[in-house]
Amino acid sequence: MEAQRKRYDADFKRNAVRLVEEQGRKAGEVAKNLGVGADTL
């Protein structure tokens, strides 16, 4: 049985990138708070 990949909508992606780029937060911190892996960002 194959695992399904979770899909994230464009808003989720934009907001995650904004948290890192504009607010200067670390990608790992943002990923943890959003419940995704750091490699996902």
Secondary structure by P-SEA (a helix, b strand, c coil): cbbbbbbbcaaaaaaaaaacccccccaaaaaaaaccccccc
